[in-house]
């Protein structure tokens, strides 16, 4: 598992302050963690040589030589520093198995095995599935309904939104249990 939720704060090349540092962040909240600064000694040494050479010889060639010297091993050193920082960050961040985003251990729901964004998406999908299942059943007898105006089990009129009172003929909403005009039960 490699965490991709980081920002590179490294200062490379031939610089006196050359080194590697990475900032990891939670994709759900604003929790951040910075890896300890790892100095890049070859870059620092080449920067000191370039300054020393520039002071005594005054040539622009010194900067090219020092840059080439520092760049020779910087990629490998940076990868090693990143791997070490990721190993430390894995104690504080978890990669969600669904969306593969890095979230902090406080945000990750171990019981559900997902991050808050995936849990919300799953809950929304469950609500849609329940609504679709409810639409495919008869509201009167709850039998499966494949379509059509009337229920195949009880004969309920699926298209009507109102019903009429058998006592007085007044219209009432489909869910009403008693007539609002005469009090007759449906």
Backbone torsions as a table, in degrees:
resi	resn	phi	psi	omega
1	UNK	NA	127.9	175.9
2	UNK	-122.4	127.6	179.9
3	UNK	-79.7	128.1	179.3
4	UNK	-103.8	3.0	-176.9
5	UNK	-92.7	65.7	179.6
6	UNK	-139.0	162.9	176.3
7	UNK	-124.1	136.5	-177.7
8	UNK	-85.2	117.2	178.8
9	UNK	-107.0	14.9	-174.5
10	UNK	-69.4	147.0	171.4
11	UNK	-117.6	106.3	-173.7
12	UNK	-104.7	-164.0	179.2
13	UNK	77.0	-158.6	179.7
14	UNK	-96.2	87.7	-179.2
15	UNK	-133.6	145.0	179.1
16	UNK	-64.0	-28.6	179.6
17	UNK	-100.8	25.7	-177.3
18	UNK	-64.6	135.3	178.8
19	UNK	177.1	179.3	-175.0
20	UNK	-122.9	134.3	176.2
21	UNK	-152.6	143.2	-177.4
22	UNK	-132.1	143.5	178.3
23	UNK	-113.8	119.4	178.5
24	UNK	-98.3	146.2	-177.6
25	UNK	-139.8	155.2	176.2
26	UNK	-85.0	135.4	179.8
27	UNK	-79.9	-6.3	-179.5
28	UNK	-103.1	-44.3	-179.1
29	UNK	-118.8	-169.9	-176.6
30	UNK	-101.6	21.4	179.5
31	UNK	-72.2	130.9	-178.8
32	UNK	-130.9	153.6	176.0
33	UNK	-142.3	130.5	177.5
34	UNK	-102.7	134.3	175.5
35	UNK	-71.8	155.1	177.1
36	UNK	-63.4	145.4	-179.3
37	UNK	-68.5	127.1	176.5
38	UNK	-109.3	110.8	-179.0
39	UNK	-67.2	143.9	176.5
40	UNK	-102.4	97.7	-171.1
41	UNK	-64.4	-36.6	-179.3
42	UNK	-64.6	-40.3	177.7
43	UNK	-67.2	-40.9	178.6
44	UNK	-65.8	-42.3	179.9
45	UNK	-64.4	-43.1	-179.9
46	UNK	-66.7	-32.5	176.9
47	UNK	-67.6	-40.5	177.4
48	UNK	-65.4	-41.1	177.0
49	UNK	-61.7	-42.6	-179.7
50	UNK	-63.3	-42.0	178.9
51	UNK	-65.8	-42.6	179.4
52	UNK	-62.7	-46.0	179.9
53	UNK	-64.4	-39.8	-179.5
54	UNK	-65.5	-39.0	-178.7
55	UNK	-65.8	-37.9	-175.0
56	UNK	-96.0	-29.4	-178.0
57	UNK	-112.3	-21.6	175.9
58	UNK	67.1	33.5	-177.3
59	UNK	-108.3	146.0	176.7
60	UNK	-78.6	-14.6	179.9
61	UNK	-65.2	-26.0	-178.6
62	UNK	-62.6	-37.4	-179.1
63	UNK	-69.0	-37.4	178.0
64	UNK	-65.5	-43.9	-179.0
65	UNK	-64.9	-43.5	-178.4
66	UNK	-68.6	-35.6	177.3
67	UNK	-65.3	-44.3	178.1
68	UNK	-63.3	-39.7	179.4
69	UNK	-63.8	-42.7	-177.7
70	UNK	-75.0	-30.3	-178.4
71	UNK	-76.7	-15.6	-175.8
72	UNK	-58.6	-42.8	-177.1
73	UNK	-117.8	12.6	-173.9
74	UNK	-70.4	-34.9	-177.5
75	UNK	-63.6	-47.3	179.7
76	UNK	-64.5	-41.4	179.5
77	UNK	-66.2	-37.2	179.4
78	UNK	-68.1	-41.3	177.9
79	UNK	-63.4	-40.3	177.6
80	UNK	-63.9	-42.4	179.0
81	UNK	-65.2	-39.1	178.5
82	UNK	-66.0	-43.0	178.5
83	UNK	-61.6	-40.5	178.4
84	UNK	-66.9	-41.3	178.7
85	UNK	-66.3	-39.7	178.0
86	UNK	-65.4	-36.6	177.7
87	UNK	-63.4	-39.6	177.3
88	UNK	-71.3	-37.5	-177.7
89	UNK	-70.1	-25.3	-179.3
90	UNK	-66.2	-15.8	174.7
91	UNK	-79.1	-19.2	-178.0
92	UNK	-110.5	-17.8	-177.4
93	UNK	-127.7	149.2	-179.5
94	UNK	-124.8	140.4	175.1
95	UNK	-89.3	122.4	179.9
96	UNK	-65.5	129.3	-178.4
97	UNK	-69.9	-17.1	-178.2
98	UNK	-88.0	-53.5	-175.6
99	UNK	-104.2	-7.7	178.7
100	UNK	61.5	28.7	174.5
101	UNK	-94.3	148.8	178.5
102	UNK	-87.5	122.8	177.0
103	UNK	-125.8	152.8	-179.8
104	UNK	-71.1	162.3	-177.2
105	UNK	-67.2	-22.8	177.0
106	UNK	-71.1	-36.1	-178.2
107	UNK	-83.8	-29.1	-175.8
108	UNK	-73.3	130.2	178.8
109	UNK	-93.4	101.8	-176.9
110	UNK	-67.6	-32.5	-179.0
111	UNK	-65.4	-42.9	178.9
112	UNK	-85.3	-22.7	179.5
113	UNK	73.9	35.7	-178.6
114	UNK	-155.4	165.8	176.7
115	UNK	-84.9	165.8	-179.0
116	UNK	-59.3	-35.3	179.7
117	UNK	-65.9	-42.0	179.0
118	UNK	-69.4	-36.4	178.1
119	UNK	-64.6	-41.5	178.7
120	UNK	-65.2	-40.9	178.8
121	UNK	-64.6	-41.2	179.4
122	UNK	-66.3	-39.6	178.4
123	UNK	-64.4	-41.1	178.4
124	UNK	-64.3	-41.0	178.0
125	UNK	-65.0	-37.9	177.1
126	UNK	-64.3	-39.7	178.6
127	UNK	-64.7	-39.8	178.5
128	UNK	-64.9	-43.4	178.7
129	UNK	-62.1	-41.4	179.2
130	UNK	-65.9	-39.6	178.8
131	UNK	-65.9	-39.9	177.9
132	UNK	-66.3	-38.7	179.2
133	UNK	-68.3	-37.9	179.1
134	UNK	-68.3	-34.4	179.6
135	UNK	-71.0	-21.6	-178.1
136	UNK	-95.3	14.2	177.3
137	UNK	-124.9	155.9	178.2
138	UNK	-74.8	130.8	179.4
139	UNK	-70.9	-16.4	-177.8
140	UNK	-87.1	-52.8	-175.8
141	UNK	-112.2	-4.3	179.1
142	UNK	62.0	24.4	175.6
143	UNK	-80.9	151.5	177.0
144	UNK	-60.3	139.1	-176.5
145	UNK	-125.7	121.4	-177.5
146	UNK	-90.3	-5.6	-179.2
147	UNK	130.2	174.1	-177.6
148	UNK	101.9	171.6	-175.7
149	UNK	-81.2	-34.2	-175.4
150	UNK	-115.2	149.0	176.7
151	UNK	-71.0	136.4	-179.8
152	UNK	-74.2	-17.7	-178.6
153	UNK	-92.7	-50.0	-173.8
154	UNK	-114.2	-8.9	178.9
155	UNK	81.6	13.7	-179.2
156	UNK	-64.0	137.3	179.2
157	UNK	-78.6	106.2	-175.8
158	UNK	-76.4	-19.0	-174.9
159	UNK	-88.4	-23.3	-174.8
160	UNK	-80.3	145.3	176.3
161	UNK	-104.6	-14.1	179.9
162	UNK	-128.2	163.0	173.9
163	UNK	-134.5	157.3	-178.9
164	UNK	-103.6	146.7	-179.5
165	UNK	-73.0	130.7	177.9
166	UNK	-70.6	-18.9	-179.1
167	UNK	-83.8	-50.3	-174.5
168	UNK	-118.3	-11.9	178.4
169	UNK	85.6	3.7	179.7
170	UNK	-70.5	150.3	-179.8
171	UNK	-87.7	137.8	178.0
172	UNK	-135.8	158.5	177.6
173	UNK	-62.9	153.9	-176.4
174	UNK	-58.0	-35.8	-177.4
175	UNK	-83.1	-3.3	-177.6
176	UNK	-69.2	144.6	179.3
177	UNK	-102.2	-20.8	179.8
178	UNK	-135.5	151.7	177.3
179	UNK	-72.8	135.3	-179.7
180	UNK	-79.6	-14.4	179.5
181	UNK	-91.6	-49.6	-174.3
182	UNK	-112.6	-13.1	178.8
183	UNK	85.6	4.3	179.8
184	UNK	-65.7	140.5	179.7
185	UNK	-84.7	147.7	179.7
186	UNK	-92.3	NA	NA
